[in-house]
Structures are given as C-alpha cells and as structure tokens.
Amino acid sequence: MDGPKTKGEDGEVEPSPFDGLQKNAVLHEAKRFNDKQISARTCSEVLTKIMYLIIQGEEFSSDEISQVFFRVTKLFNSRDVHLRRMVYLSLKNLPAKPEEAMMVVNCLAKDMTGKTDLYRANAIRVLAKILDPTMIGSFERFMKQAITYKDPYVVSAALLAGNHMLKSGADNIKRWTSEVQEALNNHSPMVQLHALLLLFKLKQYDPLAISRLTRTLAKSPPRGPLAQVLLIRCIASVLRRQDKPDRELLKFLQDLLHDKSFTVMYEAARTICALPNINRTQVISAIGVLQEFLGSPVPAQRFAAVRTLSKVVLRFPIAVAPCSVDLEHLINDSNRNVATIAITTLLRTGVEQNVDRLMKSIAGFMTDTSDEFKIVLIDAIKSLCLKFKHRHKTLLAFLAASLREEGGKDYKRAIMNAILEIIEKIPETKETGLEQFCEFIEDCEFPKLSMKILDLLGTEGPKTKSPGKYIRFIFNRVILETASVRSAAVTALARFGAHVPELTKSVKILLSRCANDDDDEVRDRAVLFLHLLDGKNNNIALDFFKSASPADPKVLVASLTEYLKANTSTPFDLSKHLVELKEDVEEEEKKQKVNGETKEAAAATPSVNQQAEEYKALLYKVPYFSTLGPLFKSSAPIELTESESEYVVSVVKHVFKEHVVFQYNVKNTMEDLLLESVMVEIETEDADWAEEKVIPAESIPYNSTGVCFVAISRPTEGFGKENFNSGSIANTLKFYCKEEGDPVATEDEYNLEDFEVVESDFMLPITTVRTMEFKNQWEALGKAQAVKKFSLGIDDLQNAVDAVIEILGMGACESMNEVPENARSTGVFMVGKFLCGGKVLPVLCKAGFMVDQKHGVTLKIAIRCPNPGISRLLTNSVR
C-alpha cells in the first residue's frame, strides 16, 4: 500500500516510510508480541503499522482481527510507557467482537484504579469504547472518583467517556450530574469545556434545566475560551425559544463582546446577530465588534467578520451602513472570497452612489472567484437592480457579460434566474433581457438552460415590438443542438407562427425542414405544429397553446407507471388514477442554494403568508371552524406562562367576521407525566364576548405540544355596536394527568396569564406600498381624518416608533420604521386593512415623532379611512 507523499523544503516529493506496506507481512511481524522478551521499540513500530493499515481502510478478516487483538493484550506485561500508550490506541481502534473486547476489561480496570495518571486516563478512554452498556453501572463509582480527581487529564478522560457512553447508557450517566457540576469549577479550561458539554447533553431535553444552567453560568462563567463559546451556544438555544430575548442573558453576551479572546468575541457577536427576536438597537454593539475585525491582519478574522456582516445586512441594512468604509478597503483584499463578500455586503446596504464604482471593482476579479461566491454576488446585484430600477441598464449589462463568461451550470442558472426576475418586475427591461438570452444560447453548453430560454423566447418574444428578430436565434438551435433542445426550439417557432400572423408563412417553411429530423420527438412536434398552422386562421394553434396541461408531467408519468403495475382492465382516467408525488426536498434545497439563499436564511422564522397557511390548514381540520367563514388574520403567539414553568402555554388569536378563535399551544415539560382532556376555561370581562365552542386536546405526552381551541362571538351589529376590545380575559388550564403505567388519572388545573383582544387584532399590516403610492392613496381618501397629538412617555425614538406600530398593527412603508442613528425626529407612513362589519376597509396613517428633552418622545398622528369612526377608534387606541 502506498503511503501519502509529502514535500520537502526544496519542493521535491518525499516518499512515505510506509510505502509498499503489505498486510500479510505486518501480521507476521505481530507474532513478536508473543516473545518472552518483549522489545518495546519493535512492538511499537508494528502497532504503528497496524494502525496505519486500519486508518487507510485495509480490510481485515474477523480471524485476523481476533489474532491481532489477543496478541496485543499480551503487551500489558510490558512496563514501557510509550508501548502502553500504543496498546491503548490499538485496543480503541481494533474492531474486535464484544465478547473478545471484554477479555481486557480487568486489565483496564486495574489501570484505571492505579497510581499512574497517564495509565488511568487512557484506560478510561478505552473502557468507554469497549464496555458493554449493561456493565456501565458497575464502574459508576470509579468514574465518579475520576471526575473529582485532582489531575485534569484524568478528569477530562472521564468526562469524555461519559459523553461517549451517553448514547447507550443515558440513565446511568445522569447519576453523575452532581460530580459533573463540580467539575465545572475545575481550574483547567479543558475540564470546564468537557464538563459543560456533558452537562448540556444530559439536560438538552429539559428546557427548564437548560435555562437555569445558563443563568447560573452567566453569573460565574467558565474561564476557558472554548467553554465560553459552548456556553454562548447554550444561551443562544435558550434565547431562540423566547419571543423577546432575556435581558440578563443578552447583557452577558454583550459583555463578552469585550473579551480578550477573539474566538469568544466573534462567537458572541455572531450569536447576537443571528437571534431571530433581536432588534436593530440591540445588534449595533455586535456590529461594532465585527467592524473592528474587518481591519484585522489575520485573514481568517477578516473573512469571519465580513461573512457574518453579509448575513446581518439582509435584516439590518441601516445598521451595517457605518461599516461601508471598512468594507471598501476589503475590495482589494488578497483573498478574493473576502473581497467578493465585502462587495456583496456593500451592494446590500443600498447606497446608490456607490453602484457604478462597485460594479467596476467587481468586473476586475470575477474570474478568480469560486462559483459559490459568484452566486451570492449575483443575488445581491439582482436585489440592487430591483431596488434602484433606473439603474437597470448598468446592472443588466454586467449580468449579461457574466453570462457569457466561463462558469458552472449553477452559476449560469443563477444569472439566468436573476435576469428573469428583473424582466418580470421591470417590464421595460424585457427586450434587453431577451436579446441577452439570444446571445447566450449561441454558446450555451447546458441543454436544460437552453430549453428554458427557448421556452421564454416562445412565450414573450411574440409580444415584443419586433418579434421577427428572434427567429434566427431559435432556428440556429434546430440546426446545431441536441434533440431535446431542438424539440424546444420547434415549439418556440410554432408559438411565433401562431401569435404573429406576419411570420406564419416563414415559420411553416422552417417547420417543414424539421419534419425530416433524425429524432422522433422533433419530427412529431414539427408535423403537429404544421397541421395546427395549416388552417385559414391560427385559432386552432392559439387554442392549443392556451390550453393547460391536464396534470404535471412528473405526476402523469408516476401515475401511468402505477397504473401499469396494477395490471387492471379499467381504462386510465385522470380523475381517478392520478397519484400524489412527494416533493423533491433535495432539489428545492439546491434551488435555494443557487439563488444565493443560505440555510440560515431559509431556516429563519417562517414568513407571514406561510404561517397563515399553516394556521388555516390547522383550523379547517375542525369542521366547526369552516362554518365561521374565511380567516382574516392570525396574531403572533402570546406567552401565557414562563418558559421555565411546568406547562408552557401560548395563545394565538384567529379573527373571523363575527368570531375570534383562541388557539392554545400547550407543551408538557413534566417528565413521565401524560396529560389528557386538556382544555382552557376562559372568563371574559365584557359579557358581550360570549364563549361558543371549546375543543380540547385529547392527550399530550412528555416533551410534546398539543393544541386546544376556544371560539367566542362578538357583537357586530353596525359600527356603533361593534366591539373591538374584549377587556381582560382570564384563562385556566384544566386537564387530567397520570404517570406512566398508572391507569388512574387525576384532575388538575393551572392558572395562566390574562390577555385581551384589542383593535390591532382586526388590522392586517401592509408593507408593500411605496411612498409615492401612499401619497396618492392618502389624497384619494379625502380630507376627513382623525388627528391627535400627545406625549408617549418614552425616551428612545426607535422604541417609540416600534411601540406605535405594534399598537396600531399597521405596516410601515419602505422601511420607514428604521430610525436613523442620532436622529431627533422622524416620520412614518403606515398602511393596513381593518375588518369592520364584515368588510375590509383601507386605513392610512401619518405619524410624526420628535424627541423632547422634558417630556420624552412626542407623537402627532393622523389617520384616514373611508369610515371616520374607524379613524377615531384607532387614534384613541394609542394610549
């Protein structure tokens, strides 16, 4: 077997000492383990060769493994320290049978309780690898002693052994908890890391315990940087489960931004920036630390900082804007990946003045950058083009030039998808984009991309001013390409013939040439389209292209396959024999990657539309809710208990025309306890809000979440009597609980926090309205408006804006809710739709905020709505 080659100082390849190593020769040398006088050096060399063969993947038979294993055990008689360490390493790596491995347990137990710390630590590591799960309990006392031992090497070995045995003997390892917690106070950073890792694994399924652990360690954190990094990740897991981040834990993370270790500082900054429930003010300090790393002389630190900022800018572009100067310095960085991400981040900050200069910088090093980073850059350019639409000529020209350069299929597809989206959202770019695609398919080496472009040309080309100019490019594909591309080109030509009467005659001539093609598919399509275009007019062809497919081709193929397997005499019927096709998850992930979407962004909190669809699907599983009419809005979950309580309960308010449905999400965190007939009993402050229906959850096992519902009606007889505020609603969780194995259930109840239905629950926020469009709509609603001016009692301008938007439940136009840093005043346009009397009414709001040194932030608000009563109602709701 040839060993790996290494390069010497002069650049020449040096041969490996294991070149030409043969398994049979090594097995023969292993017989020296049986000698009466053991040579430690010789035996160590043989063991090294055996380990090398195993690591290189050499296959050993079970008999050969057994022979080597038993020969190695005889080396326990040697007192040589180096040889003994090689014996431990060999026993860990030899894939011996369990019954054979048990032969050395006594020897390992003797070393584990001996006086030599080096032997103790290694014996513990080997024992954890070969010990049968049923015997873990018999060694529990020795393991606990090792965890509390004075030598950190032995303690770490015992903790790592616990981590390894946790998979098979979790119940036994859980009894070590007190000793593991004691090990957290060890002076060795290595021991602190391993103790925290084991403790976190022991409690990872108990959110309450994890929360208590992180709070305790935040007050007296471990000293080692690696242990602190692990603690930061534990805290992140706690904060991600909260609607608003815990102040103490968040402050601890912010304090770590000033740590001496770069690793700790970066991990804290990265964690803060990645929290889904963080706001712009809270993330500024972390961005400041990342900005300092941008000027670091260490390439890894620069790369880590710019990569994190490239993700933060998607959520907080204004907060990242102060880093622009430092990011511009990285454009000429020697590491092209750093430079590419820096430019991508600059593009996403949305500074229009820098666009032309950045595009010139990008063109200089695109050839030296990997496709993965090019795809991210293309996505940023597309977003910039959609944001500054009048810059589309410059940006489209760059995309077209990139399309003609060398690159992989994913890179080309990303560019093509970017141009397609720009064409779709900026109509004046259509002809430019189509011309760029025509040039691209002349040299395109990817058939699927060519087929997609040909389909686009056939669909959009006939709608342009000069459709005839595309015919030449399409027919070239018929002459020069593969059969699949030729088929797509024939279809595209036929579309031109059907939709543009002036070109019908020319297209028929071209199609007649395709009728003699070598491929069946191309010939059949050509003959079909010639027949369709042969009439006096093109109505038949137009109807053909307008008709929808009876089913998705993939579904149709799968359905026909299943039909043929069934071997039935019943004729195939689309209404009866179509089968459902499972979604291709891998393909979807690949598409997301091509479009420049990271996994973190895809795994972020679900979009409003997606969440609404999930709620609809859940509600309409209950027949009663279908009778309430369409769902208007679902609120964000409201926590009714602490996250560390025995039962974690949250409520979601679903608003219908005349009803409000409360969805209670109940999580059972009590181990070995089963909840049955779980329901919530409510008591409303306002008698007009009457309970109509209660739907309990049948059972909720440990660590699971169940759902129960309460539906209430509200008065809706005209605006004057319609009630939009329920007052306080008291909640009591009622259920039957029983332990595992106990058939008798005990009735119990648990008091929950009160909540209320308010005016904002009937408001659907709209965030897609532009400023100019808002002004037009504002004027269209007339001059009837409700105006109010008062002091909010809030000192911070950003907090005041967030509070008013939350109270009204409306959406801000063009990110006007983001207050510039150090601003003393700001204005926000808000848009929403309000449910009143079964009708949905548009609502517009202008809010002006100003900081007053004596009274804090003052607010002047004006609201317009077709119903003046709604304007007054919403204005008065800001209290």
N, C-alpha and C positions, 0 to 999 in steps of 0.2 A: 504494500500500500504506500502510495506517495504522500509525503507529508506536505504541509504548507510551505511555500517559499517566502523568504524574507530578503530585503535589500540591505546590503552593507553600506558603509559610508561612501564608497566610490560608485554606488548605484548598481553594482552587479548583484545578481540573484544568488543568495547563499543557499546551499542545499540543507534540507531538514535532517536532523540526526535520526529521524525515524523513516527515512526513505527506504523503500523495499522491505518494510517490516512484514513478516509473514505470521499468521495466526498460529499455525502448527509449531513453528519454531519457538514462539513465545510460550505456548502451552508446555512444550518440552522443558524450557528453562524454568517453568514454575515448579518442576519436581524438586528443585533445590530447597523449597520450603520445608521438605521432609528431612533435610540433613540434620545430623546430630549437632554439628557445629554450624550455627546459622551465621552467614555473612550478611550483616545489616546493609552494607552498601550494595551488594549484589542483589539482595531481595528487594531493596528499594527501587533499583533500576528495573527489575522485572515487573514490579507492581506498576511502575510508571508506564511501561509498555502496554500492560493490560488495560489501564485506564485510557490510554491513547486510542487503542483499538475500539473500546466501547464508545468513546466520545465520537469517533469517526464513523460510527454506525456499523461496525463489523458485526456480523451475526454469529452468535454462539449457540450451540445446541444446549438443551437442558442438562444433558450429561456433562458437557464441558463446563457449564456454569457450576454444577454441583462439585465437580472435581476441584476447580479453582477455589470455590468458596471454602471447602473443608481444608484445603492446603493453606489458605490464608489464615484460618483460625489457629493453626499451629504456631503462627508467628507471635501470638500473645506471650510466648515463653521468652521472647527477646525483651531486653530492657532498654534497647536503643530508642531514644525519644523520637528521632526522625522516622525510623521504621514504624514505630507505633502509630504515628500520625498518618502514615501511608496506609496502614492496616485499617484505621477508622475510615479513611476516604474510600478505600476499596469496598469495605462492607456496605457503605452507603450506596455505592453505585452498581454493585453486582446485583442483577435481577434474580436473586435466589428465591426459591419457593418458601412460603411462610413457615412450613414445618422445619425446613432446614435453617432458616434465619433464627428460629427460637433456640437453636443449639448454642448460640453465643450470648444469650441474654444473661446468663450467670456471670460470664466474664465481664460484660459491660456493667452489670450491677455492682460488681466488685470494684471496677474502676470508678464508678460514679460515687461510691462512698469512700474512696481512698483519699489520701492526703495530697496527691499531686493534682493541682488545679487544672493543669493542661489536659491530663487524662480525664478528669471529671467533666470538663466542658465538652470534649469530643465524644465521650461515651454517651452523654445525654443527647447529643445531636443524632448519633447513630441509633440509639434506642428509640427515639421518636419516629425514625424512619421504618424500623422493622417490627416494632411492638404491635402485638395483636390488640385491637380495641377492647377486648374483654379483660385484658390484663392491666389497663391503664390505672384502675383503682388501686391495685396492689403496689404501685410505685408512687402513689399520690404523696405519701409522707416525704419521700426522698426529693420529689420535685419541689414541694413547698419549702423544704430546707434549702434547696439550691437557689430558689428565688430570693430568699432572705439572706443568702451567703454574702460575705464581705467582698469577694473577688468579682468585679464587674463582668469578666469574661464568662464565668460560670453562670452568673445571673442571666446574662443575655442568652446563653445557650438554653437555659431552662425556659425562658420566655418564648424563644423561637420554637422550641419543642412544643410548647402549648399551642402556638399558632398552627403548627403542622398537625397536631392531634385533634384540633378543634373540629375538623371535618368529620371524624369518626367517633369521637368521644366527648361531645359538647357537654353532656350532663356532668361528667367528671371534672372537666376543665372549669366549669362555672363555680366549683367549690374552691377554686384558687383565688377568687376575686379579692379577698382582703389582702392576701400576700402580694398580688399584682398591684393593688393600690399603694401598698407600702413601697414597692419598688419604684413608684413614680418619684419618690423623694431621694432616690439614689443620686450621688454626686456625678455619676457618669452619664454624659449625654446619650451614649449608645443604649444604656439600660433604660433611660427615660423614653427613648423612641420606641423600643421594643415593648415596654410595659404599656405605653399608651396605645400602641397598635393592638395588642391583645385585649386590653380593656375595652377598646372601641368595638372590636369584633364580638366580644361577649355581650355587649349591650346594644348592638346595632338594630335589633328588632324591638327595642323598648324606647320609644321616642322620649318618654318622660325621664328615663335614666340618662339618656344621652344629653338631654337639655341640662339636667342637674350637673353632670360631669363637666360640661363645657363652662358652665357658670362658675363652678368651683375652680377649675384650672385657669380661667380668665383672671381670677383674683391672685393666684400664685402660680404663674405659668412655668413650664419647664425651661431650663437654661439652654439646652442644645438647640441649634437652629433647625435640625431635621425634625425634632419632636415638636417644635413650634409650628413648623409647616404642616405637620399632621394635625395639630390642634386647630390650625386655621381651617383646614378642610372639614374637620368635625363641626366647627362653628358654622361653616357655610351650609352644611347639610341641615342644621337646625334653622338657620335664617331663611332658607329656601322654602320651608314649610309655613312660614309666617306671612300674613298679609302686609304687616309693617315690620321692618327689622327691629329687633330688640335693641334698645339704646345702649345698654351696658356692653353687650357683645359687639355692637358696631363700634363703640368707642374703643374697645380693646383692639379691634382690627385697625382702627385709625392710629392708635398709639404705636402699633407695630410698624407703621409706615416710616418711623424714625429709628428703627432698629439698626444695629451695627452690621448685621449680615444682609448682603444683597438678596440672598435666597428668601429670607423672611420678608424683607421689604417688598419684593416683587410678588410673592405669593399673596400677601395681604392686599396689595393694590389690585392684583388680578381678580381676587375673590370679591372685593368691594364692587369692582366694575361689572362683574358677571351676575350680581344679585338681581333677580327679576323685579324685586319690590323696592329698588333704590330710586331716589330722585336726583335731579341734577346738582342740587346743593351738596348732597352727601357724597357725590362722586368726585367733586372738584379736588379734594385733597389727594386722592389716589392718582388722579390725572397729573397733578403736580409732581408726584414722585416719578411717574413714568416719563415725564418731560425731562427730568434730571438724567435719567438713564439714556436718553437719546444722545447725549453728548459723551457717553462713556467710551473709553478707549478699547474696551472689551467687545468684540463683535457679537458674542452671544447675548450680552446685556442689551445692546442696541436692537438686535433682532427681537428679543423677547418684548421689549418696550413698544416697538413700532407695531408688532403683531397684535398686541393687546389693544393699542390705540385704534387699530384698524377695525376692531370689533366694537369698541366703545362708540366710535363716531357714527355708527348706524343708529344708535339710540340717543346720543347727546352730541350732535354736531357742533352746537354753540360752545359747549364746554371744552371741546377739543381744539377749537379755533385758536386759542392763545399759543398752542404748540406749533403753529404754522412755520414760524421762523426756524425752529429746530428741525422740523421735518424737511424743509427746503434744503438745509445743509446736508441731509442724508441722500439727496437725489444723486449726488456724485460719489456715494459710498462705494468702496471697492467691492463690497458684497452686493451683487445685483439683486438678490432676493430682498435685502433690506431696502435698497433703492426703489424697487418696484412697489413694495408695500407702503413706503413713505409717500410715493406719488398717489397711490390709490387712496390713502387716507386724506391727502390734501384735496383730491378731487371731491371726496365725500363731505368735506367741510363746507362746500358750496360757495367758495369765494370766486365770483365770476371774473374778477380782474386777472386772476392767475391762470385762467384756462389756456390761453394761447401759449404762454410761456411753458406751462407744464406739458402741453402736447408736443412741443419741440424737444423737450428733455426726454420724453418717453420714446420718441422715434429713434433716439440715439443708441439705446441699449436693449431694444426688444429682442434682437437676435441672440443675446447672451443670457436670456432669462428662460427658466423652465416653463413648460406649458401650464403647469398648475398655477403659477403666479400670474401668467398672462391672462388666464381665465378670470381671475379675481379683478385684474385691471380692466378687462373688457366690461365686466359687470358695472364697475364704477363709472366708466365712460358712458355707458348706456343710461345710468341713473342721472348723470350730469346733463346729458342731452335732453332727457325728459323734463328736467328741472328748468334749464335755460333753453327753451325751444328755438329762440332766434339764433342760437349758436350751432344749429344742426349741420350746417354746411361743413364747418371745420371738423366736427366730431365724426360725421358720416364719412368724410374723406379719409380720416385716419382709420376708421373701421374697414373701409374698402381696401386701403393699402395693406392692412394687416391680413385681410382675407386672401390676398394674392401672394403673401409670403409663405415660407415653409412653416409647417406645423402639423401636429397630430389631428386626428379626427375630432376629439373632444374640443380642442381649441377652435377648430374651424366651425364646429357646431355652435359653440358659444357665441362666436362673432355673428353667425347667421341668425341665431335666435335674437341677438341684440338688435340687429338691423330690422328684423321682422317686427319686434315690439315697437321700435321707433316709427316704422311705416304705419303701424296700426294706430298709434296715438298722435302722430303728427302727419295729417293727410298730405300736406304739401311736399313731403319727402318721398312719396310713393314712387314717382317716376325715376328719381335719382337712385333710390334703392333697387328698383328692378333692373336698371341699367348696370349697376354694380354686380348684381347677381348674374346677369348675362355674361359679363366678362369673366366672372369666377368659374362658371361651369365649363368654359372653354378649356380650362386646365385642371378641373377638379378630378381628384383621384379616388374619391369616396362616392360610390354609386348611390347610397341612401341619401346623401346630401343633395346630389344632383336631382334625384327623383322628387325630393321635397321642393326644390327650387322650381322645377318644371311644373309641378302642381300649382305653385304660387303664380307662375307666369300665365298658366292657362286660366286661372281664376281672376287675377287682377289685370292682366295685360289687355284684354278686350275692353276694359273700362277706361283706358288711357286715351289721350288725345290722338296719338299716332300708334295704333296697335300693330301696324304692319312692320315696324322696325324690329319686333321681337321674333318674327317668323324665322329669319335666317339663323339666329342663335339656337332656336328649338330644333330646326331641321338638321343642323350640324350634329346634334346628339343622335339623330336617327342613323347617320352615316358612320359615326366614329365610336359609339359607345357599346356597352354590353346590352344583352337582351332586356333586362329589367329596366334600364334607363331608356332604351328605345321604345318600350311599351309606354312609359310615362310621357315620352315626347309625342307619341302618336295621339294620346289622349289630349295633351295640351294643344296640339294643332287642331284637333276636332273642335275644341272649345272655341278657338278663334273663328273657325268656319261657321259655327252655329250662332255666335253672338255678333259677328261683324259680317253682314251680307256682302260688302265690297270684297272681302277676302275669301268668300266661299269657293269660288271657282279655282283660285290658286291653291287653296288648301286641298281640294279634291284631287288636283293633279299630284300634289306631294303624297297624299294618302294612297293613291293608286300605285306609286312606286313602292310603298311599304307593303303592298299586298303580296309581293314576291319575296318577302324577308325569309331568312332561314329559320327563324324562331316561330313556333306555333302561336304563342301569345301575341306577338307583334302582328302576324298576319290576320288573326281573328279580330283583333281590335280595328285594324285598318279596314277590313271588309265590313264590319259592323257600322263604323262611322261613315263609310261611303254610302251604305244603304240609308242611314239616317239623314244624310245631307242630300240625297238624290231627289227629294220631292220639290214641288214648286216653291215652297217656303221652308223655313227651318223650324217650324213649330214642333215637329216630332223630335228633332235633336234638342231643342231647348227644353222640352218636357223631360227628355231623358236625363239631361244634366241637372235639372232642378229636383228630380225625384230622389228621395232619401233612400239609403240602403236599408233593407228590412232588418238587418242586425249587424253588429260589429263583426268584421271578417274573422277575428280570432275566436269570437263566441260561436260564429257559424261553423267554423272548422271543428271546434271542440264538440259542438252539438252533433254534427254529422258523424264524427268519429264514434261518439257514444251510441248513436243510432245504429250504426253498422255493427257495433259489438253486440247490441241487444238481439240482432238477428230476428227482427219481428216482421210480420207481414203487413202491419199497419203503415200506410203511406206517411212520409215525413211531413210534419205540419209545424210551421214556425211558432204557432201559438201554443203548441203542446210540448215540443221536443227541444226547445232551447234550454241550455244548461247555463248555470252561473259560472263565471270564470273568476278564479281567485286573482286578486291584484298582485302584480309583479312588484314586490316591495324593493327588490334589488335594483330593478330598472328605474323605479321612482327615485331611489337614493342617488343613483348615478346621474339622473337628470338634474337633481338639485345640486349635485357637486359641479356639474357642467355650468350651471347658471350662476356659479360663484357663491352658493349658499353653504355656509359651514354647518356642521352638525349642531353646534351650539345654538345658532340662529334657528334652525329647524326645530330643535327641542325646546325652545323658549316657550313662554306661556301661549296657549292657543289663541288664534285670532277671535275677534268678536263674532264674526259670521260662523266660524267653525264651532265655537262654544254654543251659539244659539241653535245650530242644527242638532248638536248633541242633546241639548235640553228638550227640543221639540221631539226628537226620537224617544227620549225617556218618558216624557209626559204622555204622548199619544199611544204608548203601550197600554195605558189605563183607559178603557172605553169611556169612562165618565168625562175625562178632560176633553175628548173630541166634541162633546156637546157644548163646550164653552165658547166655541168659535176660534178664530186664529189667535196665536200668541203674539202680543205686541212687543213685549220687552221682558228680558230676564236680568235681574240685578247681579252684581258681584256677590260672592259668598260673604256673609256676615258671621263672624265667630261669636258663638253664644257661650263658650267655655274657654278656659285657659288651655293652651296647647299641651300642658303637662298634666291635666286632670284625668280622672279615671275614664271618662267618656268624653270624647272630643266631638262637639256638635257645632255645625254651622247651618245657616239657613239661606236659601236663595228665593227671592220674591219674583214670581212669574205673573205678569199683568195681562189680563184679558179685558174684553169690552166691559163686562159687568162684574167680573170676579178677580180676585187675587189668590193665587195658589202659593202656599209656602212649602218649599221642598227642604226637609230637614235631613242633612247628611250626618249620620251617627257612626262614629268609629269606636269600636270596642277595644280598649287598651288593657283590659284586665285579663291576665293570663289564666288559662284553664277555666274560663267562665263563658257560658253561652247565653246570649240574650234572645228572648222570644217575645212575640207580640209587642214589638216596640212601637210606641206611638207618642205624640206630643199633644198635651191638653193645653189649649190656649184660653186666655181671658182678656177680652178687649175692653178698653176704657170707654169707647164710643159704642153704644148699643146698636147703632145703625150698621155696624160692621158685624154681620151675623155668620156664625160658622155653619157651613152646609154639608161638608163631607170630610171624613177622616179616613185615611188609608194607611194602615200600619205596615211595618216591615215584619215579615214572618219570623226571621231569625238572623242574628248577627254573631258569627263566631269571633274568636280572639284575633285581633290584628286585621279585622275586615271592616268595611264600611257598608252600612245599609241605608236605605232611603225610605222615609215615610212622608206622607203629604197631609196637609190640611187646606181645604178650599173654603174661602169666605166670600160673601157677596157684599157689595157696597151700593149705596143709593146713587142712581144715575138719571133721575127724572129731571132733565134740564140742568143747565149750568148752576142755577141758583141753589138747587138742592143736591147737586153732585158733590161728593165729599172726596177730597184728595189727601186727607191726612187722618190716619186712623187713631192717633194718640198712642199711648204706650200699650204694648201687647205683652202680657205675662205668659211665660212658657214653662211647662213642667213635663219632663221626660218620664214616661211611665213604661214599665216593662216587667217581664218575668225573667229571672236569672237562675241558672243552675250550673253546678260544677260538672266536669266531665265524669261520666259514669254514674252520676246521681240522677235518678228518674224524677225526683221531686223538684219542682220549680218554685221559687219564692218571689212573691210580688214585691216590687221596689219602685222608687221614684227618685228623680234627680232634678233639682231646680236649675233652670237655665236663665241666662241674662235676658232682660226685656229688649224689645226692638220696636220700631214703628214703620208704617208705610207713610212716605212723605211725597211732596209734589214732584221731586226729581225722579221718582219711580215711574211716573207717567210721561217722562221726557226721553225721547230717543236722540242721542247726540249725533250730529252730522259733522264730519271733519273734512269733507271733500270739496267744500265750497271755497273758491278763490276770493280774494279781496274785492276785485272789480265786480265779480258776480254778486257778492254780498251787497255792495253799494246799490246795484241795480234792483235787487230784491227789496232792499230797505226802502227805496223810493217808491216801488210799486205798492207797498203796503200802506201808503198814505202817511199823513202826519199824526194820526191818532196813536199815542204812545203813553206808557206809564213811566214816569221819571222819579227817581229817588236819590237822595244824597245823604250819607251818614258816615260815621267813623266805625271801622271794623274792630279796633282794639288789638290789631296785630302789627308787630314792628317790622317784620320781613316782607318785602314786596312780593317775592316769589310765593311765599306761603299764603299771602292774601289772595293772589290770583288763583292758586290751586284750590283754596277753600271756596271761593265764589263759584268756580266751575263745578266743583263737586256738589254744592248746594243746589245749583240750577240743573245739573245733569246734562248740560249742553256741550257741544264740541267747538273747539277754537279753530279759527281759520288760519291756515298756513303757519302753524306752529307759533301763533301769537301768544300762546300761553308760556313760552320760554322768555323769561325776563333777562335782558342784557345785564351783564355784571356791572355793579356800581351805579345802576340806573336809579333815579329818584322818582320817576313816573313812567307809566306805560299804559297802553290802550289795548283792549282785546275785543275782537268781533267774535260772537258766538252764534251758532245755528243749531236748531233742534226741531223735532216734531213732537207735538203734545197731543195725547189722547184725551178727548173731551166729548162726552155724549155719543160715544161710538164712532166719532170722526177724528181723523188725524189732521191737525192744524199746524202750519208752519209758524215757527217762532224765531225772531231775530233779536239779538241783544248787543248793545254797545256799552262797554264798561270801561271807565277811566279810573286809574289808580294813581294816587300821589302820596308820597311819604311826608308826613307832618311830624316835626320833632316833638311836639307836645302831645298829640293825640294818636300817633302811630299812622297807619295807612288809612286814608280816606277814600271812599268809593262814590262815584257818580254813575248811576246805571239807568239806561233807557231800554225799554223792551217794547217791540211791536208784534202784534198778532192780529189776524182777522177778527178774533173775538176780544174786545177790550177787557173783558173780565179776566181773561187768562193773563193778560199783560199785568194787571193789578195784582192778581194772585201770586205770580212769580216774583214780582218786585217785592212784595211783602214777605215772601218766603226767605229772603236774605235778612236774617235777624241774628 
